[in-house]
Amino acid sequence: MNSAALSNRNKEMLKDAGRGALFGIGIGFAFRLALVGMPTNLLDWLATSVFGMVIGFALTLSIEFMTKLILLFLPSLGMCLSFHFLLDFMVGFGVFYSIAYFSEPFGFERENIFHYSVAVAISAAMIGLFFLFMGETEEKIRLEEENKRLAVLEERNRVARELHDSVAQALFGINLHLSTIDYLNKHQPQDLPKVIAQLQEMVVEIQAEMRLMIYELKPTIFVEKGFSESKAYSSLNHSGESRNNQGGNREIDH
């Protein structure tokens, strides 16, 4: 692992620890309200906030560090929910017990710190499982979007190959036939109707291939857009084709 990747990981860990500090403030005030009551002065508010921030920051940073350290040697445990639950529980218990034992906030009695630490450890483990589930869900959504993008890219490449193999060659043939029309008109006018008929057949074939490609491309709209947008696109396309056909019929009538 290079230094840049390691630096990014450390920044992410510190960022997550900062979010954990905000959660910790809520935990601190929950204990304060349950054991002592509402803070009565500014000093109590600050003390409760600092205690919660320290708990949340240390708890989150310790859990992330221990998780990454263990998964570095045992990556197979990454998909094991019981591993994450037990690790979060043990780290949560150890961090809260250590800080609460030495700081004795809110008049904690040391014989009760064990029970409070168990409660915090359970909460930390459940919160950890929640964020793990959210992370897996986001990763699944990201992979689905990536698969859709790759499917669209593959379809575009397929169409490009077909255009090159069929339509491009047919257009090249038409260009060759067109280049001989002047010569035939001057020297072999009897062959001119045959060449024009061949050109018409080639144009009809190209139109048929293009219609087929457009028809095959329509399902990719459902990949890139929602069903309602695709239905609206299909309706507009059909109405445009109808207007073109009507215009062509009028020209024929004239």
Legacy VTK file of the C-alpha trace (Angstrom):
# vtk DataFile Version 3.0
C-alpha trace
ASCII
DATASET POLYDATA
POINTS 254 float
0.000 0.000 0.000
1.456 3.399 -0.986
1.662 6.413 1.290
-1.168 8.247 -0.494
-3.633 5.377 0.046
-2.550 5.070 3.682
-3.021 8.795 4.190
-6.518 8.639 2.686
-7.426 5.753 4.981
-6.200 7.665 8.007
-8.225 10.698 6.971
-11.326 8.532 6.569
-10.766 7.019 10.013
-10.445 10.452 11.587
-13.532 11.657 9.735
-15.531 8.669 11.006
-14.172 9.274 14.498
-15.423 12.856 14.272
-18.894 11.572 13.420
-18.601 9.149 16.317
-17.847 12.088 18.616
-21.199 13.609 17.665
-22.941 10.326 18.524
-20.980 10.293 21.760
-22.437 13.639 22.807
-25.879 12.080 22.586
-24.715 9.111 24.674
-23.231 11.437 27.265
-26.428 13.448 27.662
-28.495 10.234 27.784
-26.451 9.041 30.777
-26.586 12.484 32.353
-30.370 12.664 32.117
-30.812 9.090 33.343
-28.477 9.361 36.360
-28.377 12.989 37.424
-30.892 14.984 35.444
-30.723 18.048 33.226
-27.484 20.069 33.460
-28.045 23.129 35.589
-25.168 25.364 34.484
-22.788 25.948 31.607
-20.009 23.933 33.219
-22.240 20.860 33.444
-23.231 21.248 29.804
-19.580 21.494 28.746
-18.503 18.573 30.933
-21.251 16.349 29.539
-20.419 17.329 25.958
-16.677 16.736 26.422
-17.264 13.368 28.094
-19.550 12.260 25.258
-17.162 13.507 22.553
-14.208 11.690 24.105
-16.223 8.468 24.430
-17.563 8.676 20.859
-14.232 9.637 19.292
-12.196 6.992 21.138
-14.836 4.314 20.607
-15.165 4.860 16.860
-11.438 5.223 16.240
-10.620 2.108 18.284
-13.258 -0.011 16.537
-12.138 1.048 13.055
-8.460 0.575 13.860
-8.966 -2.881 15.393
-11.255 -3.948 12.529
-8.744 -2.929 9.851
-5.860 -4.508 11.787
-7.602 -7.877 12.193
-8.938 -7.932 8.615
-5.429 -7.234 7.373
-4.409 -10.693 8.607
-7.812 -12.434 8.443
-9.714 -10.857 5.516
-12.216 -13.747 5.448
-13.802 -12.379 8.647
-14.998 -9.277 6.792
-18.320 -10.908 5.849
-18.895 -12.445 9.290
-21.518 -10.469 11.225
-20.716 -12.213 14.511
-17.086 -11.050 14.219
-18.137 -7.405 13.830
-20.664 -7.692 16.666
-18.188 -9.265 19.110
-15.378 -6.881 18.174
-17.585 -3.786 18.527
-18.939 -5.136 21.822
-15.512 -5.818 23.344
-13.953 -2.554 22.160
-17.022 -0.583 23.244
-16.958 -2.169 26.671
-13.221 -1.643 27.128
-13.162 2.000 26.001
-16.193 3.103 28.017
-15.137 1.181 31.143
-11.621 2.639 31.054
-12.719 6.249 30.591
-15.648 6.041 33.039
-13.566 4.262 35.688
-10.936 6.987 35.841
-13.144 10.038 35.202
-16.186 8.949 37.279
-18.586 11.316 35.482
-22.066 12.212 36.761
-21.373 10.613 40.121
-20.833 7.115 38.696
-20.297 4.533 41.384
-17.478 2.264 40.320
-19.405 -0.901 41.153
-22.047 0.157 38.603
-19.628 1.102 35.826
-19.558 -2.523 34.641
-23.323 -2.493 33.949
-23.126 0.871 32.183
-20.228 -0.387 30.075
-22.219 -3.460 29.007
-25.098 -1.202 27.939
-22.759 1.019 25.914
-21.049 -2.026 24.380
-24.376 -3.457 23.210
-25.343 -0.089 21.745
-21.989 0.215 19.968
-22.324 -3.295 18.511
-25.861 -2.638 17.246
-24.878 0.727 15.729
-21.871 -0.944 14.106
-24.078 -3.610 12.534
-26.433 -0.914 11.263
-23.643 1.002 9.523
-22.195 -2.257 8.184
-25.562 -3.085 6.643
-25.834 0.421 5.180
-22.340 0.127 3.710
-23.160 -3.217 2.081
-26.372 -1.751 0.658
-24.512 1.235 -0.821
-21.879 -1.087 -2.291
-24.591 -3.258 -3.843
-26.239 -0.199 -5.404
-22.872 0.983 -6.698
-22.159 -2.400 -8.296
-25.601 -2.455 -9.913
-25.008 0.998 -11.393
-21.590 -0.100 -12.613
-23.100 -3.198 -14.241
-25.701 -1.034 -15.990
-22.997 1.306 -17.242
-20.945 -1.621 -18.545
-24.026 -3.115 -20.225
-24.714 0.161 -22.036
-21.056 0.445 -23.053
-21.041 -3.129 -24.362
-24.222 -2.461 -26.354
-22.709 0.657 -27.885
-19.592 -1.281 -28.875
-21.743 -3.991 -30.449
-23.689 -1.440 -32.484
-20.452 0.234 -33.557
-19.106 -3.110 -34.778
-22.307 -3.852 -36.691
-22.282 -0.395 -38.267
-18.723 -0.915 -39.378
-19.288 -4.454 -40.660
-22.558 -3.950 -42.513
-23.717 -0.374 -43.018
-20.262 1.089 -43.612
-19.471 -1.568 -46.209
-22.827 -1.068 -47.908
-22.272 2.692 -48.081
-18.848 2.059 -49.561
-20.473 -0.114 -52.234
-23.054 2.579 -52.979
-20.281 5.128 -53.354
-18.533 2.874 -55.869
-21.734 2.433 -57.875
-22.377 6.183 -57.852
-18.875 6.839 -59.154
-19.633 4.690 -62.229
-22.911 6.391 -63.162
-21.270 9.225 -65.105
-19.124 6.779 -67.000
-22.068 4.498 -67.835
-24.213 7.465 -68.854
-21.614 8.437 -71.445
-20.310 5.077 -72.634
-22.764 2.295 -71.635
-26.187 3.886 -71.116
-27.874 0.501 -71.575
-26.337 -0.682 -68.269
-27.470 2.396 -66.331
-30.944 1.074 -65.284
-29.336 -2.097 -63.893
-26.877 -0.099 -61.768
-29.630 2.209 -60.502
-31.733 -0.838 -59.551
-28.781 -2.260 -57.639
-28.351 1.055 -55.845
-32.017 1.055 -54.852
-31.717 -2.485 -53.494
-28.669 -1.541 -51.460
-30.446 1.511 -50.016
-33.435 -0.645 -49.056
-31.114 -3.136 -47.353
-29.393 -0.355 -45.408
-32.754 1.062 -44.302
-33.840 -2.386 -43.109
-30.593 -2.889 -41.156
-30.845 0.559 -39.575
-34.450 -0.076 -38.496
-33.354 -3.388 -36.965
-30.493 -1.736 -35.067
-32.778 1.022 -33.764
-35.272 -1.604 -32.634
-32.520 -3.529 -30.828
-31.272 -0.339 -29.175
-34.648 0.559 -27.674
-34.340 -1.860 -24.700
-31.146 -0.080 -23.573
-33.324 2.935 -22.756
-34.876 0.870 -19.969
-31.382 0.364 -18.584
-30.441 4.049 -18.579
-33.878 5.538 -17.763
-37.039 4.642 -15.944
-39.998 2.854 -17.494
-42.151 6.006 -17.698
-39.426 7.952 -19.551
-38.874 5.050 -21.933
-42.601 4.806 -22.656
-42.753 8.536 -23.405
-39.706 8.229 -25.675
-41.328 5.328 -27.523
-44.559 7.318 -28.003
-42.680 10.322 -29.380
-40.695 8.082 -31.700
-43.835 6.408 -33.066
-45.579 9.753 -33.568
-42.527 11.093 -35.398
-42.465 8.062 -37.673
-46.186 8.504 -38.384
-45.666 12.155 -39.382
-42.769 11.177 -41.631
-44.868 8.475 -43.294
-47.754 10.907 -43.810
-45.391 13.461 -45.316
-43.965 10.807 -47.632
-47.427 9.761 -48.719
-48.362 13.348 -49.530
-45.236 13.700 -51.649
-46.149 10.518 -53.529
-49.702 11.806 -54.105
-48.311 15.025 -55.542
LINES 1 255
254 0 1 2 3 4 5 6 7 8 9 10 11 12 13 14 15 16 17 18 19 20 21 22 23 24 25 26 27 28 29 30 31 32 33 34 35 36 37 38 39 40 41 42 43 44 45 46 47 48 49 50 51 52 53 54 55 56 57 58 59 60 61 62 63 64 65 66 67 68 69 70 71 72 73 74 75 76 77 78 79 80 81 82 83 84 85 86 87 88 89 90 91 92 93 94 95 96 97 98 99 100 101 102 103 104 105 106 107 108 109 110 111 112 113 114 115 116 117 118 119 120 121 122 123 124 125 126 127 128 129 130 131 132 133 134 135 136 137 138 139 140 141 142 143 144 145 146 147 148 149 150 151 152 153 154 155 156 157 158 159 160 161 162 163 164 165 166 167 168 169 170 171 172 173 174 175 176 177 178 179 180 181 182 183 184 185 186 187 188 189 190 191 192 193 194 195 196 197 198 199 200 201 202 203 204 205 206 207 208 209 210 211 212 213 214 215 216 217 218 219 220 221 222 223 224 225 226 227 228 229 230 231 232 233 234 235 236 237 238 239 240 241 242 243 244 245 246 247 248 249 250 251 252 253
